[in-house]
Amino acid sequence: PNDCATVHGVAEIGYVHTGLEHLYQHDPLRVLFPASPMGEIPTAVIVTTSGGLVGGDRLNVTATAGRGASVLICAQAAEKVYRSTGADCRIDVSLGGAENSWLEWLPQETILFETSRMRRLTRIDVKTGGRLMAGEMLVFGRRAFGETLTSGLIRDAWEVRRDGRLLWADALHMDGGLQAILLHPGCFDGAESLATLIYLGDDPD
């Protein structure tokens, strides 16, 4: 992959209690709707048809669950962020839930290649009475190929709101020499991946 032709993929998914209400998709993002097993909530599967992201590519995903709606949104495969000669990949995710809704955002892992540059921001806003579970996984390099991350940019930020009020914000930011950070015992201590899982609801216990 190279940085010559960047892309801007968009996926908008909106559910109400009776099912899918809104869908917009633009290459390289596509949304599939497999049949859900009996008793399971509806599922939307996001596909990146380009096979991965290079420097300058952008993805925007918006998913909402209306009052009384339930939906699981996942990904067909791991997201790959390839090397960049300087431009950043940007991934913006917006998740929203109304009263008495249930939204699950559980994509597969994001694999960061050597010298990749990724900025991701996930914004969450759920009304009182709604529930949401969101997860993301980062994989640092491709150990099976003998590749580790020595340089690049990783910024993975979260903003969580309830009824529009900011409850929690966090950002992982690493830029430049990554290997020292990933190996340092006070940082990642040689960990090969990082997972974040967030549950937002009135019943956290």
Phi, psi and omega in degrees: 000148177227179185261018188286318185236102181275161183231161176226097180269143181226136172222124176238126184229123179231126180245144168242179187296340180267355179133201183293129180247326185222135176214126170224135180216143180221134181310141008265021177264136175225151180239127178251154183231082179291155178292130180274143176301155181304129178089352180264157181284160178301150182234135172241131184245123180268133180238131171263103188288343180283347179087356179157176184244141174242173185306129180096345179292151180226140173232134175235121180236129176235128179225131181225146174240119180284181182305122178080000183272153175225139180201143172252127177242124181223187182236150181291327184209171176296145174275134180247130176247108185279175181300154178229147176270004177157326182280150180268144165276140180235129178235119179243123181239130178236122183239130182222146179220139178269183179300138178061026176261164177220115182236129176245126176243100187225069177288169173282181188290158172255119182263121182261117179279162177305134181064019174286159180224112184229134171238118180234135176232124178247117179253133182234134174214115183234135179288157175304133183095343176269158180229149180213140170233123183229139179220150174217148177231135174248135175244123186271093178085186182235088185297327180296336177261007181075018182256127173240164179273123175247334179207161180141195180226130174230116172229116181234106188243150179231144170226121183243124181235150173238118183055035178085352181266127182293122178259324187203137175220142182205150178214128168267124182224119176225128184220136177094238181282104185271332188299319181297322180291316183292332181267340186297133182296338177272357180244260183260347174053039177085006179298144182265350183203166178220134177237140175237132178229128183236132171241129179235119180188175179276355184233057186297333178297000000 
